[in-house]
Amino acid sequence: MPDPTPLSVLIPVRNEAANLAACLASVAWCDDVVVVDSGSTDGTADIARAAGARVVDFKWNGALPKKKNWALAHVAWKNEWVFIIDADERVTPALARELTALISGRDPAIGPRVEHDGYYVNRRFWFLDGWLNHCGYYPSWNLRLFRHGLGRYEQPAGGAAAGSGDNEVHEHVELTGTAGYLTGEMEHYAFPDVATWVEKHNRYSNWEARLQVEASAADAAGLDPALARKRRLRRLAWHLPFRPALRFFYHYVWRAGFLDGYRGFVFCRLMAWYEFMCAAKAHELRRNG
């Protein structure tokens, strides 16, 4: 059995007993796995310890920083490089091989390729018993691997009080340095059914609405240029009429969601509903503010 790869892994959790074991198994080849737990009551911490992970307790005081930024700043990381993964995500064997080659350079066919300070990883979403291959959700690039001293999640206006919980969900990493892209993928099992999708996006819309009311152009200042451009376009879209219908058209027609069949149709209709929730909650905040 080869030696573990000198890579630290951050897994933020709260009551993730149903997902954590499979996530831990997908990163078992790393020599430092840290599970940051927000008071789970379903045995999540026991599962983590049984798999050999370190468990660090996190108690949120309702202000910034949230869980991931707190962990990046306060955990005693064994390695310079940190990979961030949620409990409902999995590292594929292909990505594991690529990360090992990148960090340790053991694969002579690939060799060491540490040319940047961080790397984007593509995610594939599982929805209604199948993968989303279109809808604007594939490819889905996230900056998940970086030197832990050089990356922090953005802290946009209203981020602490948006009602989205103690963990960064929509926030993106602001990296001091350059970033590259990996070819291996992650698998994301966030939405096993429609009810779960609705529950999560009801919470996410709180964050989005708060961002619409309080965000400024400065919120995109430290992001990757492509991501900052996307954030600015999103800001412009907030002022368009018929936003839910346009959101459906964007995902279903422009981003070819119709090619995903029934699951694509349902997903795009739900995205239109999410847009309506964001707009309605933003209007409510402005009216009550």
C-alpha atoms as an extended CHARMM CRD file, in Angstrom:
* protein
*
       289  EXT
         1         1  MET       CA              0.0000000000        0.0000000000        0.0000000000  PROA      1               0.0000000000
         2         2  PRO       CA              1.4970000000        3.3880000000       -0.9880000000  PROA      2               0.0000000000
         3         3  ASP       CA              2.1760000000        6.0490000000        1.6070000000  PROA      3               0.0000000000
         4         4  PRO       CA             -0.6230000000        8.5780000000        2.1510000000  PROA      4               0.0000000000
         5         5  THR       CA             -0.4630000000       11.7550000000        0.0880000000  PROA      5               0.0000000000
         6         6  PRO       CA              0.7320000000       14.7890000000        2.0940000000  PROA      6               0.0000000000
         7         7  LEU       CA             -2.4960000000       16.7190000000        1.5740000000  PROA      7               0.0000000000
         8         8  SER       CA             -4.7850000000       18.1850000000        4.2420000000  PROA      8               0.0000000000
         9         9  VAL       CA             -8.5450000000       17.9040000000        3.7630000000  PROA      9               0.0000000000
        10        10  LEU       CA            -11.1910000000       20.1670000000        5.3060000000  PROA      10              0.0000000000
        11        11  ILE       CA            -14.7240000000       18.7450000000        5.6480000000  PROA      11              0.0000000000
        12        12  PRO       CA            -17.2400000000       21.1400000000        7.2920000000  PROA      12              0.0000000000
        13        13  VAL       CA            -20.1990000000       19.2400000000        8.7950000000  PROA      13              0.0000000000
        14        14  ARG       CA            -23.3170000000       19.3660000000       10.8890000000  PROA      14              0.0000000000
        15        15  ASN       CA            -25.4670000000       16.2290000000       11.2230000000  PROA      15              0.0000000000
        16        16  GLU       CA            -23.9910000000       14.5270000000        8.1500000000  PROA      16              0.0000000000
        17        17  ALA       CA            -24.0650000000       10.9190000000        9.3700000000  PROA      17              0.0000000000
        18        18  ALA       CA            -25.8560000000        9.8060000000        6.1920000000  PROA      18              0.0000000000
        19        19  ASN       CA            -23.1510000000       11.2200000000        3.9030000000  PROA      19              0.0000000000
        20        20  LEU       CA            -19.8730000000       11.4080000000        5.7980000000  PROA      20              0.0000000000
        21        21  ALA       CA            -18.6320000000        7.8080000000        5.5950000000  PROA      21              0.0000000000
        22        22  ALA       CA            -18.6320000000        7.7870000000        1.7860000000  PROA      22              0.0000000000
        23        23  CYS       CA            -16.9810000000       11.2020000000        1.6650000000  PROA      23              0.0000000000
        24        24  LEU       CA            -14.2400000000       10.0960000000        4.0730000000  PROA      24              0.0000000000
        25        25  ALA       CA            -13.6380000000        6.9370000000        2.0430000000  PROA      25              0.0000000000
        26        26  SER       CA            -13.0620000000        9.0560000000       -1.0780000000  PROA      26              0.0000000000
        27        27  VAL       CA            -10.2390000000       11.0070000000        0.6290000000  PROA      27              0.0000000000
        28        28  ALA       CA             -8.7680000000        8.1510000000        2.6800000000  PROA      28              0.0000000000
        29        29  TRP       CA             -5.5310000000        8.3940000000        0.6540000000  PROA      29              0.0000000000
        30        30  CYS       CA             -4.7150000000       11.7710000000        2.2700000000  PROA      30              0.0000000000
        31        31  ASP       CA             -2.5780000000       11.9110000000        5.4200000000  PROA      31              0.0000000000
        32        32  ASP       CA             -4.5230000000       14.6850000000        7.2060000000  PROA      32              0.0000000000
        33        33  VAL       CA             -8.3370000000       14.7400000000        7.1950000000  PROA      33              0.0000000000
        34        34  VAL       CA            -10.0070000000       17.3280000000        9.4440000000  PROA      34              0.0000000000
        35        35  VAL       CA            -13.7600000000       17.2990000000       10.1010000000  PROA      35              0.0000000000
        36        36  VAL       CA            -14.9700000000       20.6240000000       11.5010000000  PROA      36              0.0000000000
        37        37  ASP       CA            -18.2350000000       19.9120000000       13.3080000000  PROA      37              0.0000000000
        38        38  SER       CA            -20.9310000000       22.3530000000       14.4510000000  PROA      38              0.0000000000
        39        39  GLY       CA            -22.4140000000       20.3620000000       17.3210000000  PROA      39              0.0000000000
        40        40  SER       CA            -23.7860000000       17.3660000000       15.4260000000  PROA      40              0.0000000000
        41        41  THR       CA            -26.2310000000       15.1720000000       17.3410000000  PROA      41              0.0000000000
        42        42  ASP       CA            -26.4830000000       12.2050000000       14.9330000000  PROA      42              0.0000000000
        43        43  GLY       CA            -23.1190000000       10.5220000000       15.5030000000  PROA      43              0.0000000000
        44        44  THR       CA            -21.2710000000       12.4460000000       12.7820000000  PROA      44              0.0000000000
        45        45  ALA       CA            -18.2190000000       13.0180000000       14.9920000000  PROA      45              0.0000000000
        46        46  ASP       CA            -18.0330000000        9.3060000000       15.9100000000  PROA      46              0.0000000000
        47        47  ILE       CA            -18.0560000000        8.3370000000       12.2340000000  PROA      47              0.0000000000
        48        48  ALA       CA            -15.2240000000       10.7790000000       11.5550000000  PROA      48              0.0000000000
        49        49  ARG       CA            -13.0770000000        9.5020000000       14.4150000000  PROA      49              0.0000000000
        50        50  ALA       CA            -13.6900000000        5.8690000000       13.4530000000  PROA      50              0.0000000000
        51        51  ALA       CA            -12.3080000000        6.6700000000        9.9910000000  PROA      51              0.0000000000
        52        52  GLY       CA             -9.1650000000        8.2220000000       11.4950000000  PROA      52              0.0000000000
        53        53  ALA       CA            -10.0830000000       11.8650000000       10.9020000000  PROA      53              0.0000000000
        54        54  ARG       CA             -9.3770000000       14.6850000000       13.3080000000  PROA      54              0.0000000000
        55        55  VAL       CA            -12.5380000000       16.2920000000       14.6990000000  PROA      55              0.0000000000
        56        56  VAL       CA            -12.4930000000       19.9990000000       15.5280000000  PROA      56              0.0000000000
        57        57  ASP       CA            -15.4970000000       21.6220000000       17.2100000000  PROA      57              0.0000000000
        58        58  PHE       CA            -16.8370000000       24.9040000000       15.8840000000  PROA      58              0.0000000000
        59        59  LYS       CA            -19.3470000000       27.1230000000       17.6770000000  PROA      59              0.0000000000
        60        60  TRP       CA            -20.6650000000       29.9900000000       15.5970000000  PROA      60              0.0000000000
        61        61  ASN       CA            -21.4260000000       33.2730000000       17.3590000000  PROA      61              0.0000000000
        62        62  GLY       CA            -23.5670000000       34.6290000000       14.5300000000  PROA      62              0.0000000000
        63        63  ALA       CA            -20.8400000000       36.8680000000       13.1400000000  PROA      63              0.0000000000
        64        64  LEU       CA            -18.0210000000       36.4770000000       10.6450000000  PROA      64              0.0000000000
        65        65  PRO       CA            -15.9600000000       34.4090000000       10.1060000000  PROA      65              0.0000000000
        66        66  LYS       CA            -18.0610000000       31.4030000000        9.2880000000  PROA      66              0.0000000000
        67        67  LYS       CA            -16.9290000000       27.7840000000        9.4990000000  PROA      67              0.0000000000
        68        68  LYS       CA            -14.5460000000       27.3860000000        6.5450000000  PROA      68              0.0000000000
        69        69  ASN       CA            -12.7280000000       30.6810000000        7.0370000000  PROA      69              0.0000000000
        70        70  TRP       CA            -12.4610000000       30.0040000000       10.7560000000  PROA      70              0.0000000000
        71        71  ALA       CA            -10.9910000000       26.5670000000       10.0860000000  PROA      71              0.0000000000
        72        72  LEU       CA             -8.5010000000       27.8660000000        7.5190000000  PROA      72              0.0000000000
        73        73  ALA       CA             -7.2420000000       30.3970000000       10.0710000000  PROA      73              0.0000000000
        74        74  HSD       CA             -7.3350000000       28.3550000000       13.3050000000  PROA      74              0.0000000000
        75        75  VAL       CA             -6.7760000000       24.6540000000       12.5460000000  PROA      75              0.0000000000
        76        76  ALA       CA             -3.1800000000       23.4470000000       12.9130000000  PROA      76              0.0000000000
        77        77  TRP       CA             -2.8320000000       22.1200000000        9.3680000000  PROA      77              0.0000000000
        78        78  LYS       CA             -0.2870000000       19.3830000000        8.8400000000  PROA      78              0.0000000000
        79        79  ASN       CA              0.3590000000       20.3420000000        5.2230000000  PROA      79              0.0000000000
        80        80  GLU       CA              0.6530000000       23.5220000000        3.1980000000  PROA      80              0.0000000000
        81        81  TRP       CA             -1.9790000000       22.4060000000        0.6860000000  PROA      81              0.0000000000
        82        82  VAL       CA             -5.6310000000       22.0790000000        1.7440000000  PROA      82              0.0000000000
        83        83  PHE       CA             -8.4300000000       20.4630000000       -0.2330000000  PROA      83              0.0000000000
        84        84  ILE       CA            -11.9970000000       21.4500000000        0.7390000000  PROA      84              0.0000000000
        85        85  ILE       CA            -14.8650000000       19.0180000000        0.2640000000  PROA      85              0.0000000000
        86        86  ASP       CA            -18.4170000000       18.8930000000        1.6310000000  PROA      86              0.0000000000
        87        87  ALA       CA            -19.8550000000       15.7500000000        3.1780000000  PROA      87              0.0000000000
        88        88  ASP       CA            -22.2190000000       15.2070000000        0.2200000000  PROA      88              0.0000000000
        89        89  GLU       CA            -19.3510000000       15.3120000000       -2.2790000000  PROA      89              0.0000000000
        90        90  ARG       CA            -16.9570000000       12.5740000000       -3.4180000000  PROA      90              0.0000000000
        91        91  VAL       CA            -13.4880000000       12.6500000000       -4.9250000000  PROA      91              0.0000000000
        92        92  THR       CA            -13.3990000000       10.3610000000       -7.9650000000  PROA      92              0.0000000000
        93        93  PRO       CA            -10.4590000000        7.9420000000       -8.4320000000  PROA      93              0.0000000000
        94        94  ALA       CA             -9.2750000000       10.0040000000      -11.4120000000  PROA      94              0.0000000000
        95        95  LEU       CA             -9.1780000000       13.1790000000       -9.3270000000  PROA      95              0.0000000000
        96        96  ALA       CA             -7.4370000000       11.3350000000       -6.4780000000  PROA      96              0.0000000000
        97        97  ARG       CA             -4.6900000000       10.1990000000       -8.8520000000  PROA      97              0.0000000000
        98        98  GLU       CA             -4.3080000000       13.7070000000      -10.2450000000  PROA      98              0.0000000000
        99        99  LEU       CA             -4.1260000000       15.3130000000       -6.8070000000  PROA      99              0.0000000000
       100       100  THR       CA             -1.5370000000       12.7650000000       -5.6760000000  PROA      100             0.0000000000
       101       101  ALA       CA              0.5420000000       13.4400000000       -8.7630000000  PROA      101             0.0000000000
       102       102  LEU       CA              0.2180000000       17.1730000000       -8.2850000000  PROA      102             0.0000000000
       103       103  ILE       CA              1.1860000000       17.2220000000       -4.6150000000  PROA      103             0.0000000000
       104       104  SER       CA              3.7910000000       14.4690000000       -4.4580000000  PROA      104             0.0000000000
       105       105  GLY       CA              4.8490000000       13.9620000000       -8.0790000000  PROA      105             0.0000000000
       106       106  ARG       CA              4.8680000000       10.1680000000       -7.7390000000  PROA      106             0.0000000000
       107       107  ASP       CA              3.3460000000        9.4200000000      -11.1360000000  PROA      107             0.0000000000
       108       108  PRO       CA              6.1350000000        9.6020000000      -13.7450000000  PROA      108             0.0000000000
       109       109  ALA       CA              3.5430000000        9.8690000000      -16.5130000000  PROA      109             0.0000000000
       110       110  ILE       CA              2.1790000000       13.0760000000      -14.9950000000  PROA      110             0.0000000000
       111       111  GLY       CA              4.9230000000       14.3330000000      -12.7140000000  PROA      111             0.0000000000
       112       112  PRO       CA              4.7730000000       17.2980000000      -10.3730000000  PROA      112             0.0000000000
       113       113  ARG       CA              2.7180000000       20.1830000000      -11.7730000000  PROA      113             0.0000000000
       114       114  VAL       CA              2.5960000000       22.6610000000       -8.9210000000  PROA      114             0.0000000000
       115       115  GLU       CA              2.5980000000       25.7410000000      -11.1270000000  PROA      115             0.0000000000
       116       116  HSD       CA             -0.0380000000       27.7390000000       -9.2480000000  PROA      116             0.0000000000
       117       117  ASP       CA             -1.1550000000       28.6000000000       -5.7150000000  PROA      117             0.0000000000
       118       118  GLY       CA             -4.5990000000       27.0510000000       -6.1660000000  PROA      118             0.0000000000
       119       119  TYR       CA             -6.5920000000       24.8230000000       -8.5090000000  PROA      119             0.0000000000
       120       120  TYR       CA            -10.1840000000       24.7020000000       -9.6970000000  PROA      120             0.0000000000
       121       121  VAL       CA            -12.0180000000       21.3720000000       -9.6760000000  PROA      121             0.0000000000
       122       122  ASN       CA            -15.0800000000       20.5370000000      -11.7680000000  PROA      122             0.0000000000
       123       123  ARG       CA            -18.1980000000       19.0890000000      -10.0940000000  PROA      123             0.0000000000
       124       124  ARG       CA            -20.9230000000       16.8590000000      -11.5250000000  PROA      124             0.0000000000
       125       125  PHE       CA            -24.3870000000       17.1420000000       -9.9150000000  PROA      125             0.0000000000
       126       126  TRP       CA            -26.6380000000       14.1570000000       -9.1940000000  PROA      126             0.0000000000
       127       127  PHE       CA            -30.3430000000       15.0320000000       -9.4850000000  PROA      127             0.0000000000
       128       128  LEU       CA            -33.4220000000       12.7900000000       -9.8130000000  PROA      128             0.0000000000
       129       129  ASP       CA            -31.4110000000        9.5670000000      -10.2250000000  PROA      129             0.0000000000
       130       130  GLY       CA            -29.0240000000       10.8940000000      -12.8530000000  PROA      130             0.0000000000
       131       131  TRP       CA            -26.2880000000       13.3860000000      -13.6890000000  PROA      131             0.0000000000
       132       132  LEU       CA            -26.9840000000       16.8970000000      -14.8870000000  PROA      132             0.0000000000
       133       133  ASN       CA            -24.8990000000       17.3160000000      -18.0320000000  PROA      133             0.0000000000
       134       134  HSD       CA            -26.2980000000       20.7120000000      -19.0560000000  PROA      134             0.0000000000
       135       135  CYS       CA            -28.5710000000       23.3550000000      -17.4560000000  PROA      135             0.0000000000
       136       136  GLY       CA            -25.5610000000       25.5870000000      -16.7920000000  PROA      136             0.0000000000
       137       137  TYR       CA            -24.5330000000       23.2780000000      -13.9350000000  PROA      137             0.0000000000
       138       138  TYR       CA            -21.9500000000       21.2960000000      -15.8480000000  PROA      138             0.0000000000
       139       139  PRO       CA            -19.1680000000       22.1310000000      -15.9460000000  PROA      139             0.0000000000
       140       140  SER       CA            -19.1970000000       23.6890000000      -12.4630000000  PROA      140             0.0000000000
       141       141  TRP       CA            -15.7670000000       24.9450000000      -11.4250000000  PROA      141             0.0000000000
       142       142  ASN       CA            -14.8480000000       25.5180000000       -7.7760000000  PROA      142             0.0000000000
       143       143  LEU       CA            -11.5260000000       26.5820000000       -6.2620000000  PROA      143             0.0000000000
       144       144  ARG       CA            -11.0590000000       23.7190000000       -3.7920000000  PROA      144             0.0000000000
       145       145  LEU       CA             -7.2850000000       23.1220000000       -3.6510000000  PROA      145             0.0000000000
       146       146  PHE       CA             -4.9360000000       25.8840000000       -2.5140000000  PROA      146             0.0000000000
       147       147  ARG       CA             -2.1270000000       26.8070000000       -0.1520000000  PROA      147             0.0000000000
       148       148  HSD       CA             -4.1040000000       27.3630000000        3.0470000000  PROA      148             0.0000000000
       149       149  GLY       CA             -2.3360000000       30.5830000000        3.9240000000  PROA      149             0.0000000000
       150       150  LEU       CA             -3.2260000000       32.1920000000        0.6090000000  PROA      150             0.0000000000
       151       151  GLY       CA             -6.9690000000       31.5710000000        0.3090000000  PROA      151             0.0000000000
       152       152  ARG       CA            -10.0340000000       32.7920000000        2.1990000000  PROA      152             0.0000000000
       153       153  TYR       CA            -13.7220000000       32.7590000000        1.3530000000  PROA      153             0.0000000000
       154       154  GLU       CA            -15.2120000000       36.1240000000        0.4510000000  PROA      154             0.0000000000
       155       155  GLN       CA            -17.2020000000       37.9060000000        3.1530000000  PROA      155             0.0000000000
       156       156  PRO       CA            -19.8440000000       39.9130000000        1.2720000000  PROA      156             0.0000000000
       157       157  ALA       CA            -22.0570000000       42.4830000000        2.9130000000  PROA      157             0.0000000000
       158       158  GLY       CA            -24.8070000000       40.8710000000        4.9640000000  PROA      158             0.0000000000
       159       159  GLY       CA            -23.0740000000       37.4950000000        4.8520000000  PROA      159             0.0000000000
       160       160  ALA       CA            -23.3450000000       36.8120000000        8.5610000000  PROA      160             0.0000000000
       161       161  ALA       CA            -26.9700000000       37.8510000000        8.9780000000  PROA      161             0.0000000000
       162       162  ALA       CA            -28.4120000000       36.3340000000        5.8260000000  PROA      162             0.0000000000
       163       163  GLY       CA            -29.9770000000       33.3170000000        7.5170000000  PROA      163             0.0000000000
       164       164  SER       CA            -27.9670000000       30.8140000000        5.4830000000  PROA      164             0.0000000000
       165       165  GLY       CA            -26.2650000000       29.1560000000        8.4530000000  PROA      165             0.0000000000
       166       166  ASP       CA            -22.7550000000       28.9670000000        9.8820000000  PROA      166             0.0000000000
       167       167  ASN       CA            -21.0110000000       27.6450000000        6.7720000000  PROA      167             0.0000000000
       168       168  GLU       CA            -19.9640000000       29.3150000000        3.5230000000  PROA      168             0.0000000000
       169       169  VAL       CA            -22.1860000000       27.9500000000        0.7400000000  PROA      169             0.0000000000
       170       170  HSD       CA            -22.3010000000       30.4340000000       -2.1490000000  PROA      170             0.0000000000
       171       171  GLU       CA            -19.2040000000       32.3920000000       -1.1640000000  PROA      171             0.0000000000
       172       172  HSD       CA            -16.1160000000       31.9050000000       -3.3360000000  PROA      172             0.0000000000
       173       173  VAL       CA            -12.4350000000       31.7140000000       -2.4460000000  PROA      173             0.0000000000
       174       174  GLU       CA            -10.3520000000       34.8430000000       -2.8500000000  PROA      174             0.0000000000
       175       175  LEU       CA             -6.8360000000       33.6200000000       -3.6610000000  PROA      175             0.0000000000
       176       176  THR       CA             -3.6090000000       35.5570000000       -3.2760000000  PROA      176             0.0000000000
       177       177  GLY       CA             -1.7980000000       34.0660000000       -6.2510000000  PROA      177             0.0000000000
       178       178  THR       CA             -2.5570000000       32.3060000000       -9.5130000000  PROA      178             0.0000000000
       179       179  ALA       CA             -4.9810000000       29.4370000000      -10.1160000000  PROA      179             0.0000000000
       180       180  GLY       CA             -5.0310000000       26.5180000000      -12.5440000000  PROA      180             0.0000000000
       181       181  TYR       CA             -7.5660000000       23.8530000000      -13.5200000000  PROA      181             0.0000000000
       182       182  LEU       CA             -7.5640000000       20.1030000000      -12.8740000000  PROA      182             0.0000000000
       183       183  THR       CA             -9.1130000000       17.5210000000      -15.1830000000  PROA      183             0.0000000000
       184       184  GLY       CA            -10.3820000000       15.0570000000      -12.5400000000  PROA      184             0.0000000000
       185       185  GLU       CA            -13.8990000000       15.6320000000      -11.2380000000  PROA      185             0.0000000000
       186       186  MET       CA            -15.8650000000       15.5800000000       -7.9990000000  PROA      186             0.0000000000
       187       187  GLU       CA            -19.3170000000       14.0900000000       -7.6030000000  PROA      187             0.0000000000
       188       188  HSD       CA            -21.9720000000       16.0980000000       -5.7610000000  PROA      188             0.0000000000
       189       189  TYR       CA            -24.9430000000       14.2910000000       -4.2080000000  PROA      189             0.0000000000
       190       190  ALA       CA            -26.5980000000       17.3620000000       -2.6810000000  PROA      190             0.0000000000
       191       191  PHE       CA            -30.1360000000       16.8130000000       -3.9920000000  PROA      191             0.0000000000
       192       192  PRO       CA            -31.3950000000       13.2350000000       -3.5350000000  PROA      192             0.0000000000
       193       193  ASP       CA            -34.9810000000       14.4110000000       -4.0220000000  PROA      193             0.0000000000
       194       194  VAL       CA            -37.0080000000       17.5170000000       -4.8460000000  PROA      194             0.0000000000
       195       195  ALA       CA            -37.9150000000       18.1630000000       -1.1890000000  PROA      195             0.0000000000
       196       196  THR       CA            -34.2290000000       18.4300000000       -0.2530000000  PROA      196             0.0000000000
       197       197  TRP       CA            -33.6070000000       20.8090000000       -3.1570000000  PROA      197             0.0000000000
       198       198  VAL       CA            -36.4950000000       23.0380000000       -2.0610000000  PROA      198             0.0000000000
       199       199  GLU       CA            -35.4240000000       23.0650000000        1.6020000000  PROA      199             0.0000000000
       200       200  LYS       CA            -31.8330000000       24.0060000000        0.7870000000  PROA      200             0.0000000000
       201       201  HSD       CA            -32.6900000000       26.6440000000       -1.7920000000  PROA      201             0.0000000000
       202       202  ASN       CA            -35.2330000000       28.2540000000        0.4950000000  PROA      202             0.0000000000
       203       203  ARG       CA            -32.2810000000       28.8850000000        2.8440000000  PROA      203             0.0000000000
       204       204  TYR       CA            -29.9380000000       29.8660000000        0.0130000000  PROA      204             0.0000000000
       205       205  SER       CA            -32.4130000000       32.4860000000       -1.1770000000  PROA      205             0.0000000000
       206       206  ASN       CA            -32.0200000000       34.2830000000        2.1610000000  PROA      206             0.0000000000
       207       207  TRP       CA            -28.3240000000       34.8190000000        1.3660000000  PROA      207             0.0000000000
       208       208  GLU       CA            -29.0350000000       35.8090000000       -2.2260000000  PROA      208             0.0000000000
       209       209  ALA       CA            -31.7120000000       38.3180000000       -1.2190000000  PROA      209             0.0000000000
       210       210  ARG       CA            -29.4490000000       39.8990000000        1.3840000000  PROA      210             0.0000000000
       211       211  LEU       CA            -26.6800000000       40.1160000000       -1.2070000000  PROA      211             0.0000000000
       212       212  GLN       CA            -29.0200000000       41.8570000000       -3.6530000000  PROA      212             0.0000000000
       213       213  VAL       CA            -29.9580000000       44.4730000000       -1.0760000000  PROA      213             0.0000000000
       214       214  GLU       CA            -26.5460000000       45.1290000000        0.4640000000  PROA      214             0.0000000000
       215       215  ALA       CA            -23.9300000000       44.0910000000       -2.1030000000  PROA      215             0.0000000000
       216       216  SER       CA            -21.5980000000       46.5830000000       -3.7300000000  PROA      216             0.0000000000
       217       217  ALA       CA            -19.1690000000       46.3700000000       -6.6340000000  PROA      217             0.0000000000
       218       218  ALA       CA            -16.3610000000       45.8750000000       -4.1130000000  PROA      218             0.0000000000
       219       219  ASP       CA            -17.7070000000       42.4090000000       -3.2620000000  PROA      219             0.0000000000
       220       220  ALA       CA            -16.1660000000       40.9930000000       -6.4560000000  PROA      220             0.0000000000
       221       221  ALA       CA            -12.8350000000       42.7920000000       -6.1220000000  PROA      221             0.0000000000
       222       222  GLY       CA            -10.7040000000       39.8460000000       -4.9760000000  PROA      222             0.0000000000
       223       223  LEU       CA            -12.2810000000       37.1120000000       -7.0930000000  PROA      223             0.0000000000
       224       224  ASP       CA            -10.9730000000       35.3560000000      -10.1660000000  PROA      224             0.0000000000
       225       225  PRO       CA            -11.6090000000       37.6930000000      -13.1640000000  PROA      225             0.0000000000
       226       226  ALA       CA            -14.0340000000       35.2780000000      -14.8360000000  PROA      226             0.0000000000
       227       227  LEU       CA            -15.9590000000       34.8100000000      -11.5870000000  PROA      227             0.0000000000
       228       228  ALA       CA            -15.9920000000       38.5440000000      -10.9050000000  PROA      228             0.0000000000
       229       229  ARG       CA            -17.3910000000       39.1350000000      -14.3930000000  PROA      229             0.0000000000
       230       230  LYS       CA            -20.0950000000       36.5490000000      -13.7590000000  PROA      230             0.0000000000
       231       231  ARG       CA            -20.9310000000       38.2350000000      -10.4520000000  PROA      231             0.0000000000
       232       232  ARG       CA            -21.2640000000       41.6240000000      -12.1960000000  PROA      232             0.0000000000
       233       233  LEU       CA            -23.5570000000       40.1430000000      -14.8620000000  PROA      233             0.0000000000
       234       234  ARG       CA            -25.6410000000       38.5690000000      -12.1150000000  PROA      234             0.0000000000
       235       235  ARG       CA            -25.9390000000       41.9800000000      -10.4930000000  PROA      235             0.0000000000
       236       236  LEU       CA            -27.1900000000       43.4680000000      -13.7680000000  PROA      236             0.0000000000
       237       237  ALA       CA            -29.7530000000       40.6640000000      -14.0710000000  PROA      237             0.0000000000
       238       238  TRP       CA            -31.2900000000       41.6910000000      -10.7350000000  PROA      238             0.0000000000
       239       239  HSD       CA            -32.7770000000       44.7260000000      -12.4830000000  PROA      239             0.0000000000
       240       240  LEU       CA            -34.3780000000       42.8600000000      -15.3860000000  PROA      240             0.0000000000
       241       241  PRO       CA            -38.1570000000       42.3160000000      -15.6050000000  PROA      241             0.0000000000
       242       242  PHE       CA            -39.6820000000       38.8020000000      -15.6370000000  PROA      242             0.0000000000
       243       243  ARG       CA            -36.6350000000       37.3670000000      -13.8850000000  PROA      243             0.0000000000
       244       244  PRO       CA            -38.0960000000       33.8960000000      -13.1070000000  PROA      244             0.0000000000
       245       245  ALA       CA            -39.0890000000       33.3710000000      -16.7600000000  PROA      245             0.0000000000
       246       246  LEU       CA            -35.6970000000       34.5910000000      -17.9530000000  PROA      246             0.0000000000
       247       247  ARG       CA            -33.9670000000       32.2750000000      -15.4870000000  PROA      247             0.0000000000
       248       248  PHE       CA            -35.8960000000       29.3180000000      -16.8940000000  PROA      248             0.0000000000
       249       249  PHE       CA            -35.0460000000       30.3480000000      -20.4640000000  PROA      249             0.0000000000
       250       250  TYR       CA            -31.3770000000       30.7030000000      -19.5500000000  PROA      250             0.0000000000
       251       251  HSD       CA            -31.0480000000       27.2520000000      -17.9860000000  PROA      251             0.0000000000
       252       252  TYR       CA            -33.4590000000       25.2950000000      -20.1960000000  PROA      252             0.0000000000
       253       253  VAL       CA            -32.8150000000       26.8470000000      -23.6110000000  PROA      253             0.0000000000
       254       254  TRP       CA            -29.5830000000       28.8430000000      -23.6090000000  PROA      254             0.0000000000
       255       255  ARG       CA            -27.7080000000       26.2820000000      -21.4450000000  PROA      255             0.0000000000
       256       256  ALA       CA            -29.4490000000       23.3260000000      -23.1430000000  PROA      256             0.0000000000
       257       257  GLY       CA            -31.2270000000       21.9610000000      -20.0780000000  PROA      257             0.0000000000
       258       258  PHE       CA            -33.7530000000       20.3310000000      -22.4450000000  PROA      258             0.0000000000
       259       259  LEU       CA            -31.0140000000       17.8210000000      -23.3490000000  PROA      259             0.0000000000
       260       260  ASP       CA            -31.2160000000       16.4450000000      -19.7990000000  PROA      260             0.0000000000
       261       261  GLY       CA            -34.7970000000       15.2950000000      -20.4020000000  PROA      261             0.0000000000
       262       262  TYR       CA            -37.2900000000       15.2310000000      -17.5650000000  PROA      262             0.0000000000
       263       263  ARG       CA            -34.6960000000       15.9060000000      -14.8390000000  PROA      263             0.0000000000
       264       264  GLY       CA            -33.4990000000       18.9300000000      -16.8110000000  PROA      264             0.0000000000
       265       265  PHE       CA            -37.0370000000       20.2950000000      -17.1150000000  PROA      265             0.0000000000
       266       266  VAL       CA            -37.7130000000       19.8690000000      -13.3870000000  PROA      266             0.0000000000
       267       267  PHE       CA            -34.3710000000       21.3790000000      -12.4390000000  PROA      267             0.0000000000
       268       268  CYS       CA            -34.8580000000       24.4370000000      -14.6570000000  PROA      268             0.0000000000
       269       269  ARG       CA            -38.3900000000       25.0070000000      -13.3450000000  PROA      269             0.0000000000
       270       270  LEU       CA            -37.0080000000       24.8600000000       -9.8170000000  PROA      270             0.0000000000
       271       271  MET       CA            -34.3100000000       27.3860000000      -10.7190000000  PROA      271             0.0000000000
       272       272  ALA       CA            -37.0430000000       29.7510000000      -11.9330000000  PROA      272             0.0000000000
       273       273  TRP       CA            -38.8250000000       29.2770000000       -8.5960000000  PROA      273             0.0000000000
       274       274  TYR       CA            -35.5490000000       30.0270000000       -6.7980000000  PROA      274             0.0000000000
       275       275  GLU       CA            -35.1950000000       33.2630000000       -8.7640000000  PROA      275             0.0000000000
       276       276  PHE       CA            -38.7080000000       34.2660000000       -7.7320000000  PROA      276             0.0000000000
       277       277  MET       CA            -37.9160000000       33.5410000000       -4.0680000000  PROA      277             0.0000000000
       278       278  CYS       CA            -34.7460000000       35.6460000000       -4.2280000000  PROA      278             0.0000000000
       279       279  ALA       CA            -36.5610000000       38.5710000000       -5.8190000000  PROA      279             0.0000000000
       280       280  ALA       CA            -39.5100000000       38.3930000000       -3.4130000000  PROA      280             0.0000000000
       281       281  LYS       CA            -37.2730000000       38.1910000000       -0.3340000000  PROA      281             0.0000000000
       282       282  ALA       CA            -35.1050000000       41.0730000000       -1.5750000000  PROA      282             0.0000000000
       283       283  HSD       CA            -38.2340000000       43.1810000000       -2.0510000000  PROA      283             0.0000000000
       284       284  GLU       CA            -39.3530000000       42.2860000000        1.4680000000  PROA      284             0.0000000000
       285       285  LEU       CA            -35.9860000000       43.3190000000        2.9210000000  PROA      285             0.0000000000
       286       286  ARG       CA            -36.0990000000       46.6700000000        1.1290000000  PROA      286             0.0000000000
       287       287  ARG       CA            -39.6830000000       47.3020000000        2.2510000000  PROA      287             0.0000000000
       288       288  ASN       CA            -38.9190000000       46.4640000000        5.8880000000  PROA      288             0.0000000000
       289       289  GLY       CA            -35.4980000000       48.1330000000        5.9200000000  PROA      289             0.0000000000
